[in-house]
Amino acid sequence: MGTSCSTYQRRSIGRRTFGRHRQGWTRVSDAAAAYLQSGSENIEPVLDKDLGRCLDKWQEGADLKTYQEAVTEAITFRMSQGESIELDREQWLQLSKRASWYDARERARAMEVDAPWNCELAKTPDGYYQVRGGLEYAIAKSLAAAPFADLLWMETKTAHLPEAQAFAEAIHAEFPDKMLA
């Protein structure tokens, strides 16, 4: 679907930088303005190409981490200072691997570990929450949904048998009779 722009909009886009110089948005707005000034109606190919670069720049500066990683850093730091903590780094990682955020937070509080973490940091510049996908994410999400689902599956870009096998083994370790697609 094309995007129709008036002459005023084309000039306006050409002058704008969206106030996001640090995140590379100036380049996108310049490319978009040049594309629109060429008379084309469809800007989406240009934006698709350059917005990926902007997202990469944003991720570099956002210092994204999961709650599990934030608590792990706090535990590692406190242990390096000679403090004794109920769970060491490896025990915490094992415990929090499949725990919900609420359970992990309560466990960290019980250990008196206050990890600085803010879920709002994971918002992309356009307001969506960033998700770190992959096999571990697919397994955790499927295990959470398994009690309520008849069938589970994992979507990937390409067929990769070792990943599919690891997914199936992880699901069947906790739900042996669960059907997989």
N, C-alpha and C positions, 0 to 999 in steps of 0.2 A: 504494500500500500504506500503510495507516494505522499509526500508532504508538500502542500501548496503554500507558497510564501509570496507576499506582496513585495513591492519595491521597498516600502518602508521597513518591512521585517528584514529584508536582505541587508539594508544599510545598518539597521540596528544590530543585527548579528555580527556584522563586520566590525563594528566599533566595540562590542562587548568582549570582556575577558572573563566574565563571571566571577571575578574576585578570587580566583583559586590558583594563583600563580604557582604556589608551592606544590600543588598536586598535578600540575601539567595541563590544566584546563585551558590555558591560553592557546596552546597549540591546537587543541580540539576546536575551539571557537574560530581560530584563524582558518583552519582547514574547512570547517563547515561554511564559513563566510565565502571562501574562495569557491567552494563547490556550488553554493547557491547563486553566487554572482555569475557563474558560468551558464545559468539559465536552466539547470537541471531541476526537476521537481522532487527527486528522491535523495535525501541526505543520509539515509540509513547506512549505506555501505561505508561512508566516511566515518560516521560515528562508531560503527561496530569496530572498525580498525583501531581508532585512536582511544576509545574509551577503555579498551583492554589495557593499554599502556597506563592510563590514568589510574585504573584500579590497582595495578601493580605498584605504582608510586605511593598510592595511599596506604597499601598494606605494609610497605617498607617503614613508613613513619608511624603507623598506628600502634606498634608493639602489641599485637594481638596475642592473647594466650587464653587457654581454658582455665576454669576455676581450679581444676586438678593441677595444672602447671603452676599457677600462682601459689597454691598451698605448698607444692613441692619445693618451689624456690624459697619460701619462708622457712620450711623445715630444714632445708639444706643450710640456709644462712644461720639459723639458730643452733644447729648442730656444730657448725664451724666455729661458733662462738663458745663452745663447750657446754651448752645447755643440754639437759637430758629431756627427751620428748618421748611420749608413750609409744609412738610408732616411728620407725625410721623412714627414710625416703622410699625404699623399695616396698615396705609394708603399706605405706600410704598409697603408692601407685597401684598396688594390687587391690586394696580395699576400695579405692575410688574408681577403679576401672569400669565397673558396671553400676556404681551407685548413682542414684538421681542427684541432681544438684542440691535438693533439700537435705537428703541424707548426708551427702558429703559436707555440706555447710555445718550441719549439726555435729558431725564427728570432729571437724576442724575446731569448732567452738569448744567442744568437750576437751580437746587437747590444748586449748588456750592458744591456738594459732590464728592470728588475725592477718589474713592475707589481703593486701590491697588489690581488689579486682572489681571491675565495673563492666557489666554486660553491655552498656551503651557504647563502649569503645568499639565494639564489633559492628557498629552500623557503618555501612558504606556511605560515600558522599551523597548518594541519592536516597538514603533513608532505609535501606534494607539491611537485615542482619546477615553478616558474613558467616558462612558455615565451612568448616574444614572437612571436606568430604574424604572419602577413602574407605578402605575395608573396615577399619575399626568403627567408623561412624555408621556404616551400613549394618554391622553386627549389633552395635548398641541400640540403634533405632529399631531394628527388627526384633531384638529380644524384648524391648519395651512394648512392642505391638503384639508380640506372639500370643499372649493370653487372650487377646480379643480377635485374632485373625484365624481364618481357615487355611490360608495360603500365604507364604512369604516369598519374596524375591529380592534380588539385588540387581540394580541397573548399572551397567558399565559402558564405556565407550567402545571397547572391543572385548571379544571373548578371551578370557584368561583363565584357563583351567585351574591353576594353583590357587588363585583368589576364590574361585567358585567353590573349590574343595574346602578351603579354610572357612568360608562363610557357612557351608553346610555342616561342617564339623562343629563349629561354635554354636549354631542353632540347635543341632541335634544333641549336643552335650547337655543342654538344659531342657529341651523339648524333643525327646526322641521320636515321637510320632508325628511331628509337624510336617506338613507337606510343603515342598519347595518347588518353585517354578523355574 
